[in-house]
Amino acid sequence: MARPRTPFGTHGRITCDRISSSRFCARTRYRDWDGKARIVQCTADTRAAAERLLKHKLSERPLFQPTFTGMCAETSFGALVEYWIEDMVIEDRLSVTTRNLYERNMRTLVLPFFE
């Protein structure tokens, strides 16, 4: 069975390596709010100082989480559909034909049931 993913805004195991005779590097993987796991590291003169510095750096990281206040529980389904369509255009991962097909199906097949 595969290991479960690290939850958003948390880190994995901290490792500390000696990088020179008087420097240590503490590092870990941190799952950012965009879902990507990134390596975060700090160096210091002692192993404990490097770990403390890394933990402090990690504690400040969630301050940069995305905050989107454009939607709430009372937002209509139509507004959600508009947001989804705009997001597809901005991401630009789908071909124009596929985007048009998704938009047409949403507007003609799904949206009428929620009005």
Backbone as CSV, one residue per row, in Angstrom:
resi,resn,N_x,N_y,N_z,CA_x,CA_y,CA_z,C_x,C_y,C_z
1,MET,0.835,-1.168,0.000,0.000,0.000,0.000,0.887,1.240,0.000
2,ALA,0.523,2.227,-0.790,1.325,3.430,-0.919,1.230,4.297,0.333
3,ARG,2.280,5.048,0.561,2.302,5.975,1.693,1.348,7.127,1.399
4,PRO,0.559,7.570,2.380,-0.371,8.674,2.127,0.375,9.976,1.881
5,ARG,-0.234,10.858,1.093,0.367,12.153,0.799,0.465,13.010,2.051
6,THR,1.462,13.861,2.066,1.579,14.833,3.146,0.443,15.838,2.987
7,PRO,-0.309,16.114,4.047,-1.409,17.079,3.931,-0.903,18.482,3.588
8,PHE,-1.766,19.307,3.015,-1.410,20.671,2.668,-0.944,21.425,3.904
9,GLY,0.107,22.225,3.736,0.591,23.064,4.823,1.370,22.332,5.893
10,THR,1.818,21.101,5.611,2.613,20.353,6.581,3.902,19.871,5.927
11,HIS,4.810,19.354,6.759,6.095,18.894,6.240,6.342,17.453,6.639
12,GLY,7.319,16.860,5.968,7.703,15.488,6.265,8.811,15.445,7.299
13,ARG,9.562,14.371,7.276,10.651,14.165,8.235,11.792,15.133,7.946
14,ILE,12.352,15.705,8.990,13.482,16.630,8.843,14.768,15.822,8.891
15,THR,15.628,16.024,7.892,16.941,15.390,7.879,17.997,16.471,8.013
16,CYS,19.101,16.127,8.624,20.166,17.092,8.847,21.493,16.453,8.428
17,ASP,22.205,17.105,7.542,23.480,16.595,7.033,24.588,17.605,7.273
18,ARG,25.797,17.089,7.479,26.963,17.956,7.605,27.410,18.308,6.184
19,ILE,27.507,19.602,5.891,27.915,20.006,4.540,29.360,20.491,4.498
20,SER,29.930,20.827,5.645,31.356,21.144,5.764,31.767,20.843,7.196
21,SER,32.989,21.151,7.533,33.459,20.822,8.887,32.717,21.599,9.964
22,SER,32.130,22.762,9.602,31.452,23.562,10.624,30.040,23.994,10.229
23,ARG,29.447,23.391,9.198,28.105,23.781,8.749,27.219,22.553,8.613
24,PHE,25.944,22.732,8.998,24.940,21.681,8.880,23.778,22.209,8.051
25,CYS,23.141,21.318,7.313,21.994,21.674,6.478,20.809,20.802,6.890
26,ALA,19.741,21.443,7.329,18.505,20.732,7.671,17.536,20.932,6.523
27,ARG,16.876,19.844,6.106,15.933,19.955,4.983,14.757,19.026,5.178
28,THR,13.659,19.389,4.513,12.445,18.583,4.551,11.607,18.917,3.327
29,ARG,10.630,18.081,3.062,9.659,18.374,1.995,8.439,19.007,2.643
30,TYR,7.964,20.101,2.038,6.807,20.820,2.540,5.763,20.885,1.439
31,ARG,4.529,20.476,1.752,3.469,20.535,0.743,2.813,21.906,0.824
32,ASP,3.077,22.701,-0.214,2.515,24.052,-0.286,1.032,23.998,-0.588
33,TRP,0.387,25.169,-0.489,-1.062,25.260,-0.665,-1.493,25.033,-2.100
34,ASP,-0.542,25.029,-3.047,-0.891,24.713,-4.430,-0.797,23.213,-4.692
35,GLY,-0.451,22.430,-3.660,-0.407,20.974,-3.783,0.950,20.412,-4.128
36,LYS,1.929,21.263,-4.408,3.255,20.779,-4.785,4.141,20.641,-3.559
37,ALA,4.866,19.534,-3.506,5.819,19.313,-2.419,7.156,19.919,-2.836
38,ARG,7.663,20.810,-2.012,8.928,21.476,-2.313,9.912,21.225,-1.179
39,ILE,11.183,21.187,-1.526,12.216,21.024,-0.513,12.521,22.389,0.089
40,VAL,12.497,22.438,1.422,12.842,23.653,2.164,14.058,23.296,2.994
41,GLN,15.072,24.180,2.990,16.286,23.874,3.738,16.868,25.120,4.375
42,CYS,17.640,24.905,5.449,18.340,25.970,6.161,19.703,25.441,6.584
43,THR,20.681,26.325,6.656,22.005,25.940,7.125,22.369,26.758,8.349
44,ALA,23.175,26.163,9.213,23.639,26.830,10.427,24.914,26.138,10.906
45,ASP,25.480,26.676,11.990,26.753,26.150,12.511,26.600,24.826,13.254
46,THR,25.413,24.579,13.838,25.190,23.319,14.555,23.943,22.630,14.005
47,ARG,23.849,21.347,14.283,22.687,20.566,13.833,21.402,21.118,14.453
48,ALA,21.435,21.386,15.743,20.245,21.897,16.432,19.842,23.272,15.906
49,ALA,20.818,24.125,15.641,20.512,25.461,15.132,19.901,25.380,13.733
50,ALA,20.395,24.473,12.904,19.844,24.312,11.552,18.400,23.822,11.619
51,GLU,18.117,22.878,12.516,16.743,22.384,12.667,15.816,23.468,13.204
52,ARG,16.297,24.242,14.200,15.492,25.346,14.737,15.176,26.377,13.653
53,LEU,16.178,26.716,12.863,15.987,27.689,11.787,14.977,27.173,10.765
54,LEU,15.078,25.886,10.432,14.153,25.292,9.470,12.728,25.290,10.022
55,LYS,12.563,24.925,11.278,11.226,24.916,11.878,10.630,26.324,11.909
56,HIS,11.465,27.323,12.179,10.985,28.703,12.170,10.555,29.106,10.753
57,LYS,11.351,28.725,9.765,11.026,29.032,8.369,9.717,28.356,7.951
58,LEU,9.521,27.116,8.403,8.293,26.391,8.085,7.083,27.009,8.779
59,SER,7.278,27.535,9.988,6.155,28.130,10.710,5.651,29.399,10.032
60,GLU,6.506,30.080,9.291,6.103,31.297,8.586,5.522,31.009,7.212
61,ARG,5.734,29.838,6.693,5.304,29.513,5.338,3.793,29.559,5.133
62,PRO,2.960,29.078,6.052,1.517,29.125,5.821,0.948,30.531,5.709
63,LEU,1.724,31.540,6.081,1.238,32.909,5.960,0.992,33.274,4.499
64,PHE,1.585,32.516,3.594,1.471,32.830,2.181,0.449,31.974,1.456
65,GLN,-0.440,31.316,2.202,-1.442,30.476,1.565,-2.423,31.347,0.773
66,PRO,-2.933,30.810,-0.306,-3.865,31.602,-1.113,-5.173,31.833,-0.363
67,THR,-5.713,32.986,-0.515,-7.008,33.283,0.088,-7.934,33.775,-1.003
68,PHE,-8.966,33.043,-1.252,-9.945,33.409,-2.268,-11.269,33.635,-1.568
69,THR,-11.790,34.838,-1.662,-13.036,35.162,-0.968,-14.171,35.435,-1.938
70,GLY,-14.005,35.064,-3.184,-15.028,35.345,-4.177,-16.227,34.419,-4.119
71,MET,-16.115,33.304,-3.433,-17.206,32.340,-3.346,-17.487,32.031,-1.877
72,CYS,-18.735,31.718,-1.598,-19.118,31.291,-0.257,-20.254,30.274,-0.412
73,ALA,-20.812,29.835,0.681,-21.865,28.822,0.644,-23.123,29.323,-0.057
74,GLU,-23.340,30.635,-0.040,-24.549,31.196,-0.650,-24.370,31.527,-2.136
75,THR,-23.185,31.325,-2.697,-22.933,31.625,-4.101,-23.767,30.704,-4.981
76,SER,-24.341,31.269,-6.012,-25.200,30.473,-6.899,-24.371,29.510,-7.750
77,PHE,-25.024,28.468,-8.231,-24.341,27.495,-9.080,-23.906,28.151,-10.383
78,GLY,-24.699,29.074,-10.887,-24.341,29.789,-12.112,-23.037,30.560,-11.966
79,ALA,-22.843,31.185,-10.800,-21.593,31.910,-10.554,-20.416,30.943,-10.478
80,LEU,-20.643,29.770,-9.892,-19.596,28.755,-9.832,-19.220,28.284,-11.231
81,VAL,-20.202,28.097,-12.087,-19.943,27.687,-13.468,-19.127,28.752,-14.184
82,GLU,-19.485,30.025,-14.009,-18.729,31.123,-14.634,-17.282,31.113,-14.163
83,TYR,-17.083,30.924,-12.869,-15.726,30.882,-12.315,-14.948,29.704,-12.911
84,TRP,-15.592,28.558,-13.014,-14.941,27.365,-13.556,-14.521,27.578,-15.007
85,ILE,-15.388,28.192,-15.785,-15.079,28.443,-17.198,-13.917,29.427,-17.312
86,GLU,-13.939,30.500,-16.513,-12.835,31.459,-16.529,-11.532,30.787,-16.124
87,ASP,-11.596,29.895,-15.134,-10.407,29.193,-14.674,-9.839,28.294,-15.773
88,MET,-10.715,27.635,-16.531,-10.241,26.808,-17.642,-9.507,27.654,-18.675
89,VAL,-10.027,28.848,-18.948,-9.393,29.733,-19.927,-8.032,30.198,-19.411
90,ILE,-7.963,30.565,-18.127,-6.710,31.058,-17.555,-5.648,29.965,-17.514
91,GLU,-6.033,28.751,-17.096,-5.066,27.656,-17.011,-4.530,27.268,-18.381
92,ASP,-5.375,27.317,-19.386,-4.988,27.033,-20.768,-4.333,25.657,-20.935
93,ARG,-4.835,24.669,-20.194,-4.318,23.309,-20.327,-5.104,22.505,-21.356
94,LEU,-6.345,22.905,-21.617,-7.206,22.179,-22.538,-7.211,22.862,-23.896
95,SER,-7.467,22.084,-24.903,-7.582,22.680,-26.228,-8.859,23.523,-26.289
96,VAL,-8.916,24.428,-27.232,-10.074,25.312,-27.377,-11.333,24.495,-27.651
97,THR,-11.208,23.463,-28.461,-12.357,22.620,-28.793,-12.907,21.929,-27.552
98,THR,-12.035,21.385,-26.725,-12.471,20.711,-25.504,-13.121,21.701,-24.545
99,ARG,-12.505,22.881,-24.395,-13.087,23.907,-23.527,-14.476,24.301,-24.001
100,ASN,-14.628,24.494,-25.295,-15.936,24.852,-25.852,-16.965,23.748,-25.613
101,LEU,-16.552,22.501,-25.753,-17.443,21.369,-25.522,-17.882,21.326,-24.046
102,TYR,-16.925,21.475,-23.121,-17.254,21.495,-21.693,-18.220,22.632,-21.376
103,GLU,-17.931,23.816,-21.917,-18.776,24.974,-21.647,-20.181,24.774,-22.206
104,ARG,-20.280,24.263,-23.418,-21.588,24.022,-24.028,-22.385,23.002,-23.227
105,ASN,-21.734,21.904,-22.835,-22.432,20.874,-22.057,-22.886,21.406,-20.696
106,MET,-22.043,22.204,-20.073,-22.410,22.762,-18.772,-23.608,23.696,-18.911
107,ARG,-23.580,24.553,-19.916,-24.652,25.543,-20.077,-25.969,24.929,-20.561
108,THR,-25.898,23.893,-21.409,-27.127,23.337,-21.978,-27.671,22.120,-21.226
109,LEU,-26.787,21.321,-20.614,-27.231,20.090,-19.963,-27.319,20.180,-18.445
110,VAL,-26.357,20.830,-17.815,-26.299,20.838,-16.352,-26.959,22.069,-15.749
111,LEU,-26.579,23.236,-16.213,-27.057,24.491,-15.613,-28.573,24.646,-15.580
112,PRO,-29.331,24.216,-16.613,-30.789,24.353,-16.560,-31.446,23.650,-15.363
113,PHE,-30.840,22.566,-14.877,-31.412,21.843,-13.738,-31.231,22.582,-12.414
114,PHE,-30.299,23.529,-12.355,-30.031,24.254,-11.117,-30.649,25.644,-11.101
115,GLU,-31.338,26.038,-12.162,-31.945,27.378,-12.197,-33.286,27.416,-11.513
